[in-house]
């Protein structure tokens, strides 16, 4: 179930690592360590590949496992508000070309992107990849960023939306994305910023600590990694690169009655709290990073 314990940081290879948290909220319990040198937090020991693959079965998308993800197909109309707003910003950096969504799930975001780009996807889940392949055929690779068939320097845009935290070797994944991008190509990464007060104050109860998440970045160490790999321009958006309205419209997808609109107060408060940040300090832990090759 677990691999051997890591003796050094997967990001900077420092051996100065120590215990951070024990996560007990799931049936798959695990512990995390922190690197004293770069602040990277990582699961240690890590689940083996078989255990990780077992997480992404149909149960992952149907909410039947204790660690699950919303099946986007039921709320596609609502998710499209966020996808379209994101694509509007992406198009400021790359107007067209090949577009790769790593961790594309059922391909909902790619469907919207296909209006301007040639869509490609990578998806580890057999269940989700089978569905995405019905739409995009062989443009979907059922596998990972480490065993894909794509050619170097062939993409204008690569997106990793809430994906990088699922990887045991995120450094290698970013290096791979760099290789796959054309010059001036864009890499978009959305993940949590563990330096945010939200994550720090919640400690082991922070919602991002879940069995499928192996890697926990901060704004500082993610930007440092991107620069070390060779990206020339990096821009960080907190909480996200688009405004509040698309998020409010998307949230309606899970509303059951008029009373659910109360959630808008919470979503708006969170959005504006996330605007309070300075340097490495941030009130919340949401971030989106745009990196140009
Ligand atoms: Zn480190």
Boltz pocket constraint, residues with backbone or C-beta under 6 A from the ligand:
constraints:
  - pocket:
      binder: B
      contacts: [[A, 9], [A, 10], [A, 11], [A, 12], [A, 13], [A, 14], [A, 35], [A, 36], [A, 37], [A, 38], [A, 39], [A, 40]]
      max_distance: 6.0
